[in-house]
């Protein structure tokens, strides 16, 4: 049990003394970057999905009777 207590105390001390936390403006800027990147990647995947769906419809149309 003493090892667990020491681990928790060391972890807490490390969070207070050694970790550098971002400022509010840095956090907002990082959030906006992640949001924009997510939207761009979502758009790319959406366009790829539309293209593949159209291609598959074309291929399937050759095999319809």
C-alpha positions as CSV (number, residue, x, y, z in Angstrom):
1,X,0.0,0.0,0.0
2,X,2.9,2.4,0.7
3,X,4.1,2.0,-2.9
4,X,0.7,3.0,-4.2
5,X,0.6,6.1,-1.9
6,X,4.1,7.1,-3.0
7,X,3.1,6.7,-6.6
8,X,0.1,8.9,-6.2
9,X,2.0,11.6,-4.3
10,X,4.8,11.6,-6.9
11,X,2.4,11.8,-9.8
12,X,0.6,14.7,-8.1
13,X,3.9,16.5,-7.5
14,X,4.9,16.0,-11.1
15,X,1.6,17.4,-12.4
16,X,2.1,20.5,-10.2
17,X,5.8,21.1,-10.7
18,X,7.0,19.6,-14.0
19,X,4.1,19.8,-16.4
20,X,3.7,23.0,-18.3
21,X,0.0,23.7,-18.9
22,X,-1.1,25.7,-21.9
23,X,-2.6,29.1,-21.5
24,X,-6.3,29.7,-22.3
25,X,-5.4,31.3,-25.7
26,X,-3.0,28.5,-26.6
27,X,-5.7,26.0,-25.8
28,X,-8.3,27.8,-27.9
29,X,-5.8,28.0,-30.8
30,X,-5.0,24.3,-30.6
31,X,-8.7,23.4,-30.5
32,X,-9.4,25.5,-33.6
33,X,-6.5,23.7,-35.4
34,X,-7.9,20.3,-34.5
35,X,-11.4,21.4,-35.5
36,X,-10.3,22.7,-38.9
37,X,-8.2,19.6,-39.6
38,X,-11.1,17.3,-38.6
39,X,-13.4,19.2,-41.0
40,X,-10.9,18.9,-43.8
41,X,-10.3,15.2,-43.3
42,X,-14.0,14.6,-43.0
43,X,-14.6,16.4,-46.3
44,X,-11.9,14.4,-48.0
45,X,-13.3,11.1,-46.8
46,X,-16.8,12.2,-47.9
47,X,-15.6,13.0,-51.4
48,X,-13.7,9.7,-51.6
49,X,-16.9,7.9,-50.5
50,X,-19.0,9.6,-53.1
51,X,-16.4,8.8,-55.8
52,X,-16.2,5.1,-54.8
53,X,-20.0,4.8,-54.6
54,X,-20.3,6.2,-58.1
55,X,-17.6,4.0,-59.5
56,X,-19.3,0.9,-57.9
57,X,-22.7,1.9,-59.3
58,X,-21.1,2.1,-62.8
59,X,-19.5,-1.3,-62.3
60,X,-22.7,-2.9,-61.0
61,X,-24.6,-1.4,-63.9
62,X,-22.6,-3.6,-66.3
63,X,-23.8,-6.8,-64.6
64,X,-27.5,-5.9,-64.4
65,X,-29.7,-7.7,-66.8
